[in-house]
């Protein structure tokens, strides 16, 4: 699948560092300044009654069971010109260990170098987009840095402490409503905490190209009501 990305894919080989500020890439923070950002997620009584609401104006996602909030968390939406689609959708596909088919790395002779697919030498390994939940072709929820301003190329990023919980709450067929505002913005969304680790650098390319990047963080389960 060809995924939509911003074209700010920095190849910082000279600096020996990597800081992807792209739209649908998953910017995974290891350690860093997460400051215990870890919203609670409640296990639904009826998984088939779970609904997802996204507010574009507040960049917040509400996972609901009827009027009961199961998970309320910050998200990142698309930038102007590459906006997140509005409307009513359903989750059509889930893939826990997804990698990008467009941006990633080439591994050759033990050296891992960031590059676009088709523009390197050796084995291509896509950039990790863990806990992918697709709701429209080329658009989905996935793990990534969550900035205080729109930052993606249309996908909906979820913090590393949120993405595994969201993945556990939704299933193929779960309804998703994306609108400029949601009624919950003025109630349960009024004081939603946002993560502060959005500007942390990416780990080394060798780590990002390894299977270790898909390990779930501790505390990623659902809490019984």
Secondary structure, 3 states (H helix, E strand, C coil): CCCCCCCCCCCCCCCCCCCCCCCCCCCCCCCCCCCCCCCCCECCCCHHHEEEEEECCCCEEEEEECCEEEEEEECECECCCCCCCCEEEECCEEECCCEEEEEEEEEECCEEEEEECCCCCCEEEEEECCCEEEEECCEEEEECCCCCCCCECCCEEECHHHHHHHHHHCCCCCEEEEECCCHHHHCCCCCCCCCCCCCCCCCCHHHHCCHHHHCCCCCCCCECC
